[in-house]
Each structure stands twice: as C-alpha cells, then as structure tokens.
Amino acid sequence: MAIGIRKKDTVQIIKGKDAAQKGEKARGEVKAIDARTQRVIVEGQNIVKRHVKAGSAKQTGILEQEASIHVSNVVLICPNCNKPSRVGSRKLEDGSKVRICKRCKGVIE
C-alpha cells in the first residue's frame, strides 16, 4: 500500500500526545519511514525516554529520542498552500507519476 508521505516531507501530527500542542509546534520533518509497518519518525515529535545500560552502547543513561508514529496520525503539509491536505497522484503528459495536493491541486515535488 502506498503511503503518500516521503522522507523530508513536512507533516503535522493530528492525533496523539503531540497533537495537543496544535499549530506550528505539532509540525516536523519526516526523518525515516517504515513502509512495512506504515510508521514514520518525525523530527522533534513523539519524544520518549530510553534507559540504556553500560556496555557496547556509545552513550549510557536516560536518552531522549523520537519514536515512530502511525502514518494515519499525520497529514502532509502542502508546500504550495502551506496547509494540511491529503495526497493524491496524477500522471503527467510525459507519463511520469506525481503527487498532488487534494486541497489546491498543486504538484508536490
């Protein structure tokens, strides 16, 4: 199943503990995508604490890092209209397939 969100896209969290922040604070850039489980890691969002024992790890103690969020809980921010919108696809005249914003019908690069 196609996700419609790619790495380095700006997304807004619409559900979960970080969605309560609302607005610009709940936005971030996608760092990684796991298409198999349909989860994304958003930069600066969904921060969790991990307790790391001393041993083979470089850093030990209590570390803060981003946890993954299911793709249904985020929405793409259109770079053209700068608003949250759904993603569609369209074939151009030259045969290439591009993503489009469902709100402004603009092409998402």
VENWO-V465807 format. One record per pair of residues at least 4 apart in sequence whose ideal C-beta (glycine too) atoms are under 7 Angstrom apart, sorted by the first residue. I is the first residue (numbers start at 0). J is the second residue. Records with the same first field share a line. If there is no record, write none. Layout:
# VENWO-V465807
I = J / J
This chain:
# VENWO-V465807
2 = 32 / 34 / 37 / 70
3 = 75 / 86 / 98
4 = 8 / 10 / 29 / 32 / 39 / 70 / 73 / 75
6 = 29 / 31 / 32
7 = 28 / 29
8 = 29 / 75
9 = 26 / 28 / 76
10 = 26 / 27 / 29 / 41 / 73 / 74 / 75 / 76
11 = 25 / 26 / 73 / 74 / 76 / 83
12 = 17 / 18 / 25 / 41 / 44 / 68 / 72 / 73
13 = 18 / 72 / 73 / 74
14 = 18 / 72
15 = 45 / 68 / 72
17 = 25 / 44 / 45
18 = 25
20 = 24 / 25
21 = 25
26 = 76
27 = 41 / 42 / 43 / 44
28 = 42
29 = 39 / 41
30 = 40 / 41 / 42 / 65
31 = 40
32 = 39
33 = 38 / 67
37 = 69 / 70
38 = 67 / 68 / 69 / 70
39 = 67 / 68 / 70 / 73
40 = 65 / 67
41 = 45 / 65 / 68 / 73
42 = 65
44 = 65
45 = 65 / 66 / 68
46 = 63 / 65
47 = 64 / 66
48 = 61 / 63
49 = 62 / 64
50 = 61
51 = 56 / 58 / 59 / 60 / 62
52 = 59
53 = 59
58 = 62
68 = 72 / 73
74 = 83
75 = 84 / 86
76 = 81 / 83
77 = 81 / 82 / 84 / 100 / 102 / 103 / 105 / 107
78 = 107
79 = 100 / 103 / 105
80 = 100 / 102 / 103 / 105
82 = 102
84 = 100 / 101 / 102
85 = 101
86 = 98 / 101 / 107
87 = 99 / 101
88 = 96 / 97 / 98 / 99
89 = 97 / 99
90 = 94 / 96
91 = 95 / 97
97 = 106
98 = 107
99 = 104 / 105 / 106 / 107
100 = 104 / 105 / 107
